[in-house]
Amino acid sequence: MIENIFNYSTKEEKTIEQIVQDDAAQINHMILPKDAALPEHYSNSNVYMIVMRGNLSLRLDDQEPHVYKYGQIVKIPFNTRMNVSNRDDQILEFMVVKAPHPKIFKKHLEVMENE
């Protein structure tokens, strides 16, 4: 078999799971019910949030929160402060793709700093 298969949860409850951990990318799957949120944190690579269901409420650095809908992909630059939440009644489901994987991105930054 040439391909790899990765499974992710299909539950209707809060879920945060790492799906893929390759050097090329890290892919996380998240399900947030109404009023659920992630802890404030900084992006540790190039981050792409793919909204699969519901509405993603996202505040980046000091900006006002923005809402992103099903079918949208949000690209977030490295080292951006993020506040992610679901303020709507509908369940929010999204994938987070970090490319390259944060450990590879960190090594790349260290090499650039030493040049």
C-alpha positions as CSV (number, residue, x, y, z in Angstrom):
1,M,0.0,0.0,0.0
2,I,1.5,3.3,-1.1
3,E,-0.8,5.7,0.7
4,N,-1.2,6.3,4.5
5,I,-4.6,6.5,6.0
6,F,-5.3,8.9,8.9
7,N,-8.5,8.8,10.9
8,Y,-10.1,11.6,12.8
9,S,-13.0,11.8,15.3
10,T,-16.6,12.2,14.1
11,K,-18.0,12.9,17.6
12,E,-20.2,15.9,18.4
13,E,-18.3,16.9,21.5
14,K,-15.2,19.0,22.1
15,T,-12.3,17.3,20.4
16,I,-8.7,18.4,19.9
17,E,-6.6,15.7,18.2
18,Q,-3.3,15.5,16.3
19,I,-3.8,13.6,13.1
20,V,-0.6,13.9,11.1
21,Q,2.9,14.4,12.4
22,D,5.1,14.5,9.4
23,D,8.1,16.8,8.8
24,A,6.2,18.4,5.9
25,A,3.1,19.2,8.0
26,Q,1.3,18.8,11.2
27,I,-2.5,18.4,10.9
28,N,-4.8,18.8,13.8
29,H,-8.6,18.3,13.9
30,M,-10.8,20.2,16.3
31,I,-14.5,20.3,17.2
32,L,-15.7,23.0,19.5
33,P,-19.3,23.3,20.7
34,K,-21.0,26.6,21.5
35,D,-18.9,28.9,23.8
36,A,-15.8,26.5,23.7
37,A,-12.4,28.0,23.1
38,L,-8.7,27.2,22.8
39,P,-6.2,28.7,25.2
40,E,-4.6,31.9,23.8
41,H,-1.4,30.9,22.1
42,Y,1.1,32.0,19.3
43,S,1.4,30.3,15.9
44,N,4.5,28.2,15.8
45,S,4.7,27.8,12.0
46,N,2.7,28.9,9.0
47,V,-0.9,28.0,10.0
48,Y,-3.9,27.3,7.8
49,M,-7.3,26.9,9.5
50,I,-9.8,25.1,7.3
51,V,-13.4,25.6,8.4
52,M,-15.4,22.4,7.8
53,R,-18.5,23.2,9.7
54,G,-19.9,26.2,11.6
55,N,-18.3,29.6,12.2
56,L,-14.8,30.2,13.5
57,S,-14.4,33.2,15.7
58,L,-10.7,34.3,15.5
59,R,-8.9,37.2,17.1
60,L,-5.3,37.7,15.9
61,D,-2.9,39.9,17.8
62,D,-4.7,43.1,18.7
63,Q,-7.3,43.0,15.9
64,E,-11.0,42.8,16.6
65,P,-12.4,39.2,16.3
66,H,-13.4,38.1,12.8
67,V,-15.7,35.3,11.9
68,Y,-14.8,32.7,9.2
69,K,-17.4,30.4,7.7
70,Y,-17.7,26.9,6.4
71,G,-15.7,26.7,3.1
72,Q,-13.1,29.2,4.1
73,I,-9.4,28.8,4.8
74,V,-7.5,31.3,7.0
75,K,-3.8,31.6,6.6
76,I,-2.0,32.9,9.8
77,P,1.6,33.9,9.8
78,F,4.3,32.6,12.2
79,N,4.4,34.1,15.7
80,T,0.8,35.6,15.7
81,R,-1.2,35.6,18.9
82,M,-4.4,33.7,18.4
83,N,-7.7,33.4,20.2
84,V,-9.9,30.8,18.7
85,S,-13.5,30.2,19.8
86,N,-17.0,29.2,18.8
87,R,-19.6,31.8,19.6
88,D,-22.4,30.3,17.6
89,D,-25.1,27.7,18.4
90,Q,-23.8,25.3,15.6
91,I,-20.9,23.1,16.3
92,L,-17.6,24.4,14.9
93,E,-15.3,21.8,13.2
94,F,-12.0,22.7,11.6
95,M,-8.6,21.4,10.6
96,V,-5.4,23.2,11.4
97,V,-2.5,22.6,9.0
98,K,1.0,23.7,10.1
99,A,3.5,23.6,7.3
100,P,6.2,22.8,7.7
101,H,5.8,20.9,11.0
102,P,6.7,23.3,13.8
103,K,9.9,21.4,14.8
104,I,11.2,21.8,11.2
105,F,10.1,25.4,11.1
106,K,12.0,26.0,14.4
107,K,15.2,24.4,12.9
108,H,14.9,26.6,9.8
109,L,14.6,29.7,12.0
110,E,17.7,28.7,14.0
111,V,19.8,28.2,10.9
112,M,18.7,31.7,9.5
113,E,19.6,33.3,12.9
114,N,23.1,31.8,12.8
115,E,23.8,32.9,9.2
